[in-house]
Amino acid sequence: MSTTGLVPAFHPPLIDRLLPVPNAGLRVAIQVALGVTLLALLAQVRVVIGPVPITGQTFGVLLLAAVYGMSLGTLTMVAYLAVGSAGLGVFTGGAGGVAAMTGVTAGYLVGFVLAALVVGALSQRGWDRSFAGMTAAMGVGTVIIYASGVTWLLGFAPDLPTALAWGVWPFVVGDVLKMMLAAALVPVVWRSFER
């Protein structure tokens, strides 16, 4: 990997190795469609525990951001939100439309875009080559998702402790486990291409 000063240069995202389609436009369309589909499926894996359900979305967001990189990961999250906003039931519980984009969990949806941007950028700077780097990048992404979600939840909750009780504390253990799984997968796949 080449470097410019002390900052490593961006390397191509892992998805380019996993799904090598020569035509750039077709490649992006396929990759975005696959990413939106994965997120929609993981959104349906849910356990309702209160205003904010436990879902598989954070796993999908972090994994896609790491594998897709900054630009494609962010584009995929924006496409996911656009498809959901248009009324397709891609959000948890088959929800979609403007109501889902303004409801209790809307802050988390916005956080997905921000997390994809940051985790994707860190991944393309080489953080995706080791478990420690991926764990750190995904930890940052998780904090971004929580911060965005809780900020939005404050419009529904009576105070910050309640917003944290609804939108952070019940999820920490599960999100750490999902993050560790995603962080373990990406470096292993990279190593398989380096042999």
PyMOL commands that set and color helices and strands:
alter all, ss='L'
color gray80, all
select helices_A, chain A and resi 15-18+24-43+57-85+92-94+98-102+106-124+127-129+131-153+160-167+169-193
alter helices_A, ss='H'
color red, helices_A
select strands_A, chain A and resi 3-4+7-8+46-47+54-55
alter strands_A, ss='S'
color yellow, strands_A
deselect
rebuild
show_as cartoon
